[in-house]
Every structure is written in C-alpha cells, then in structure tokens.
Amino acid sequence: MPKNIEFITTNLGKERRINTFLQCDYPSSELLKNVSIKISPKRLLDQTPTELFISIRSLRDKW
C-alpha cells in the first residue's frame, strides 16, 4: 500500500453523529425532513427504527 494515502480516523461517538444509518433509533428532525423528500412523510411517522433503516438503505440503493 502506498505511504501517501490518507485515512480518516473516527470514533463511535463521531460516527453516530455523521452516519445516517446509526441515527435510526433516534432520528433527528433534519434526517426525517431529508428522507421525507423521497419517501412519503406520513409513511415515515409510522416506521420503527428497523423500517427507517430499510427505507434509507433503499434510497441509497438508487443512487
């Protein structure tokens, strides 16, 4: 591996703040607002954390 490659180091606390997939248990209003652009806001309100994760994952699959 070349020595001039830079790696990003992080910790779990930082990952929880920046990684959308780790925010499904307690989603922020900003996360829900951004996801609701692509998914019906009404559908988002009734989702469990697992269902929210699957919804976000399905959006990523379409990038």
N, C-alpha and C positions, 0 to 999 in steps of 0.2 A: 504494500500500500504506500502511495507517495506520502512524503512527510509534510507537504504543503496543504494537505486537506484539513479544513477546519470543521470541528464537530460542535454542535450545540449541546451544552450540558444543562440539565434541569433537575428539578426535584419534584416529588409528588404534589406538593402544595402549589407550585407554579403550574404544573400540568393540569391540575384541577381548575385553575383559573383560565387557562388558554385553550384547553382541549374540549371542544363541544361535546364529544362523546362521554366525557367524565362529568358532565353537568346535568345529566338526565334525571337524577334523583331529586335535585332541587334546581329546576331550570329558572334562569333569570327572565325578567320580562323582556329584556332585549333579545335573548335567544328565542323565546316564543314568538316575538314580533317578526324576527327574521325568517323563522321557519314558516310562519303563517302566510308569508308572501307566496310560498309554493304549495302549502297544504292548507286546507280549509281551517280557519281559526276555531270554528265550532268543534271540529274533529280533534283539534289539539287539546282543548279543555278537558276532554273525557279520557285522555290517554294516561296509562300507567307509565312509570319510568321505562319499562321494557318496550312498550309500544312507541314511546317517543324516540328511543334509541333506534328502533327499526325504521321509523319514519325518516329520521335524519340520515340513517345509513342508506335508505332508498334514494334520497336526494343526491347523496354523494355518488351513488352508482350511475347516475345520469349525467355526471359532469363530462 
